[in-house]
Every structure is written in structure tokens, then in C-alpha cells.
């Protein structure tokens, strides 16, 4: 929300008369990260009659600037630190663009706490594909029955992890970045 408001009140200020309405529509179209941002921006340009900006230009702004607005959900950093401090191996599987996701992990200061990080673009598979989960097992030197997977997407995370034999915890309301 903070990024979209920044974009509406900054670079798009001559085109957007109601930043909150723009933000609400962005979030609706984005559908909690399920829709590729170029499609979201294409629709927003049409709906808000934004002249002089292409979906690619707005997407580039998103890709380059979003990490400045990253904030962890309440309790997430503390949970990661607690698990890491107690010696649990931690893995992170994320769908999306490698550079974009790495920037976000770095800004949040959590990268070094993970024993394995797999980003779909880098490994050639994406959740819910079995292969991305199996790569994580291999990197963590473990098996699916010893893993608890925490995710925010019922299909990509929970069904994908369950299909591989993992225990799962579903946390609704997180904001993911992936395209179906």
C-alpha cells in the first residue's frame, strides 16, 4: 500500500486525482500478488486514463523501488530469529523474479538466517511444482516428513507442500509476489 500510494502521489500525481482509489484498485487487480504487475498496470493505465506512462515503465518503477517499502508482518522477524537461534534449519521458497525477491529479503534483514533460499526464476520451477520443494529438501539435507512449510497461498504453498508430504501452516493475509 505504501509503495502504491507513493507512486500515485509522486510519479503519477498529474494523472491520479484520488491516490487512495488508485491504491484500492491496484490491490484489487493485484489479488494479493496473484496477478503479474504488468497486467495490473495495463488495466490501471486504461481505467485511470494515465497518459505518458507504459505498463513497462510503471513495472520498472515497482521492481526498482518496492523494496524501500518492505515491512515484515508482525512477529515474522522474531519467529525467524527464534527458530534460527534454536538451531532449526530454515528454508525460503519464493515465486517471482530473482533480483526483485533478493532485494526484498536483504531489506528485511532475513537473508542470512536461511540455510536455503530458492526463487522460482533462478531454479526453473515454481510453487506448487513438486520440483522446487524437492530442491529445498536436497539443499537442507532433509526429507518432507521433517518439514513444516508456512505459506500464505492455499494453492501454491499449502497444496504444493502437502502434495510433497510436508506438514503445513497457512497464514492468510501475507502479501506474496508471484504470477499464476
C-alpha positions in Angstrom: 0.0 0.0 0.0 2.8 2.4 0.9 4.5 1.9 -2.4 1.4 2.3 -4.5 0.5 5.5 -2.6 4.0 6.8 -3.1 3.7 6.0 -6.8 0.3 7.7 -7.1 1.3 10.8 -5.2 4.7 11.0 -6.8 5.4 10.0 -10.4 1.7 9.8 -11.3 0.5 12.8 -9.4 -0.5 14.6 -12.6 -2.7 11.7 -13.6 -4.2 10.4 -10.3 -6.6 12.6 -8.5 -7.5 10.1 -5.8 -4.5 8.2 -4.6 -6.5 6.1 -2.2 -8.8 5.0 -5.0 -5.8 4.1 -7.2 -4.3 2.1 -4.3 -7.5 0.2 -3.7 -7.9 -0.6 -7.4 -4.2 -1.7 -7.6 -4.8 -4.1 -4.7 -8.0 -5.4 -6.2 -6.4 -6.1 -9.5 -3.2 -7.5 -7.9 -5.3 -10.0 -6.0 -2.8 -10.5 -3.2 0.1 -10.9 -5.6 -1.5 -13.5 -7.8 -1.6 -11.3 -11.0 1.5 -10.2 -12.8 2.1 -6.5 -12.2 2.4 -5.7 -16.0 -1.2 -6.8 -16.3 -2.2 -4.7 -13.3 -0.5 -1.6 -14.6 -2.0 -2.1 -18.1 -5.5 -2.1 -16.6 -4.8 0.8 -14.3 -3.5 2.9 -17.2 -6.7 2.2 -19.0 -9.1 2.8 -16.0 -7.4 6.0 -14.8 -6.6 7.4 -18.3 -2.9 7.6 -17.5 -1.1 9.2 -20.4 2.7 9.2 -20.9 3.4 6.1 -18.9 3.6 2.5 -20.2 3.0 -0.6 -18.2 6.7 -1.5 -18.6 7.8 1.9 -17.1 5.4 1.5 -14.1 6.5 -2.1 -13.6 10.2 -1.0 -13.7 9.5 1.6 -11.0 7.8 -1.2 -9.0 10.7 -3.6 -9.4 13.3 -1.0 -8.5 11.6 0.9 -5.7 9.3 -1.6 -4.0 12.0 -2.9 -1.6 12.2 0.6 0.0 8.7 0.0 1.3 9.1 -3.6 2.6 7.9 -4.2 6.1 7.7 -7.6 7.8 4.3 -8.7 9.1 4.1 -8.5 12.9 6.0 -11.3 14.6 7.7 -12.7 11.5 11.2 -11.5 12.1 11.0 -12.6 15.8 9.8 -16.0 14.8 12.6 -16.4 12.2 15.2 -15.3 14.8 13.8 -17.6 17.5 13.8 -20.7 15.2 17.3 -19.9 13.9 18.6 -19.3 17.4 17.3 -22.7 18.5 19.2 -24.4 15.7 16.3 -25.2 13.3 17.2 -25.2 9.6 15.3 -22.6 7.7 14.4 -22.6 4.0 12.7 -20.0 2.0 10.9 -20.7 -1.3 9.5 -17.8 -3.3 7.9 -17.5 -6.7 9.0 -14.5 -8.7 11.9 -12.5 -10.1 15.2 -13.3 -8.5 16.6 -9.8 -8.3 13.3 -8.4 -7.0 12.9 -11.0 -4.3 16.6 -10.8 -3.2 16.3 -7.1 -2.8 13.2 -7.6 -0.5 14.9 -10.3 1.6 18.0 -8.1 2.0 16.0 -5.0 3.1 14.1 -7.1 5.6 17.5 -8.4 7.0 16.5 -12.0 7.0 18.6 -13.5 4.2 21.4 -14.7 6.4 19.0 -16.6 8.7 18.1 -19.0 6.0 20.0 -22.2 5.2 18.4 -22.4 1.7 16.7 -19.8 -0.4 15.1 -20.9 -3.7 13.5 -18.4 -6.0 11.4 -19.8 -8.9 13.0 -17.8 -11.6 16.5 -18.9 -10.6 15.7 -22.6 -10.2 13.3 -23.0 -13.1 10.4 -24.3 -11.1 7.7 -22.5 -9.1 5.3 -23.4 -6.4 3.2 -25.6 -6.4 5.5 -27.6 -8.6 7.0 -30.6 -6.7 10.5 -30.0 -8.0 11.0 -26.7 -6.2 10.1 -28.3 -2.9 12.4 -31.3 -3.6 15.3 -28.9 -4.3 14.7 -27.4 -0.9 14.8 -30.8 0.8 18.1 -31.5 -1.0 19.7 -28.2 0.0 18.5 -28.6 3.6 19.6 -32.3 3.6 16.2 -33.4 5.0 13.0 -35.2 3.9 9.5 -33.9 3.6 8.2 -35.6 6.7 10.6 -33.5 8.8 9.5 -30.2 7.3 6.8 -27.7 8.4 6.0 -25.3 5.5 4.5 -21.9 6.3 2.7 -20.2 3.5 0.2 -17.6 2.5 -1.2 -19.1 -0.6 -3.6 -22.1 -0.4 -2.8 -23.4 -3.8 0.9 -22.6 -4.5 2.1 -23.0 -0.9 -0.2 -25.3 1.0 -1.4 -27.7 -1.7 2.0 -27.8 -3.2 3.7 -28.6 0.1 1.1 -31.1 1.2 1.4 -32.9 -2.2 5.1 -33.4 -1.2 4.3 -34.8 2.2 5.1 -31.8 4.3 3.2 -30.5 7.3 1.8 -27.0 6.6 0.7 -23.9 8.3 -1.5 -21.5 6.4 -1.2 -17.8 7.3 -3.8 -15.8 5.4 -3.2 -12.1 4.6 0.5 -12.2 3.9 1.4 -10.4 0.7 3.1 -12.6 -1.9 4.7 -11.7 -5.2 4.0 -14.3 -7.9 2.2 -14.8 -11.1 -0.2 -17.7 -11.8 
